[in-house]
Amino acid sequence: MLHVYKDIHPEVPGGIERHIDDLRRHMPEVVSDVLIAARGCRATRSRSLPAGREVAVWQVGRVLSTPLTGGYPRWIRRLKPDVLHLHMPNPPAELSVLTVPGDLPLVVSYHADVVRQAKLLRAYSVLIRRVLDRADVVISGSQSLLRTSAFVKRVADKTVVIPYGVDMGQFDRSKVAPEEILALTCPEGRRTVVAVGRLVHYKGFDRLIDLAGRIDGRLIIVGGGPLEASLRERAAGHPNVSLTGPVSDRALRAHLAAADVFVLPSVNRAESFGIATIEAQAMGLAAVVTDVGTGTVEAVEDGVTGYVVPSAHDEALVGRINLLLGDDELRSKMGDAARRRVVERFDVHQSVSSHLRIYRSLALR
């Protein structure tokens, strides 16, 4: 089994990276290699781990988050996988799969539409369609993405919806040490809103910071990314806003355990689901998320485990956050319902089982 993407967890603590890591860790019966692009390194490096081999191919840099490398094809052939699992978007890797033998089974996870690079989409769309046509199976993380993405809809006959999963054994508030929670609790007793994610444009953290003065509590933004410096500058005038920068998995869970409300303020379709939302709900947090026309609305049951608000409606976003901050009973009720729903619908073992069935069917054909 070979996963092909741009980055790997925990070097880059993004949702797709964690998703791939979960698939590999929870399939001990499968050798799961992973092929990525080396960050900050022009040379290829390789290492062997219990889950499988990890190979980071050379790159000369990145443009619009795209690694500039031609190193994927050689290593795909060298690793000789029984099944190739491509995670999109990643144009160099997508070009690479078109160069490998046509009898190599190909699974494609279509994680998100491209939004910011819209000017390049006309040319890129040709590549997207060719790769999806080449795929034996296409995986979408939500029904909403299947329904609304023009690219996925055209291959709906071979698309399977497999919701993203959470490792409930890790994301469990009861397993966070009380002293870790206490260390992150506001000494003045103010309630805490937490937002988690890579500091990139579509997450909407700039907008959230601008609204911080209207939020009845403190705001903690957990994560690192290319916009960290500009967001810190933006937050300088807001005494109730803190940015943690990159954190470990353990620190992430501690921040979630110490928080009162989770918010996902994404602004466009580049946010296809929001894995951070179901991780927060697994920790017992009610969530407020924006509807950007994708799977963000499937991560929350509106009015039961949290609230869904229009993506461009500041009043609704602030209003729902403050409603939860000000109502202990409602917040606790929704938080309990949120964890139950994640157990029922988003447990990582359900996702792993669905993927494993696909891999086995293709490897044995």
Buried (B, 14 or more C-beta within 10 A) or exposed (E): BBBBBBBBBEBBBBBBBBBBBBBBBBBEEBBBBBBBBBBEEEEBEBEEEEBBBBBBBBBEEBEEBBBEBEBBBEBBBEBEBBBBBBBBBBBBBBBBBEEBEEEBBBBBBBBBBBBBBEEEBEEBEEBBBBBBEBBBBBBBBBEBBBBBBEBBEEBEEEBBBBBBBBBBEBBBBEEBEEEBBEEBBBEEEBBBBBBBBBBBBBBBBBBBBBBBEEBBBBBBBBBBBEBBEEBBEBBEEBEBBBBBEBBEBEBBBBBBBBBBBBBBBBBBBBBBBBBBBBBBBBBBBBBBBBBBBBBBBBBBBEEBBBBBBEBEEBEBBBBBBBBBBEEEEEBEBBBEBBBBBBBEBBBBEBBBBBBBEBBEEBEEE
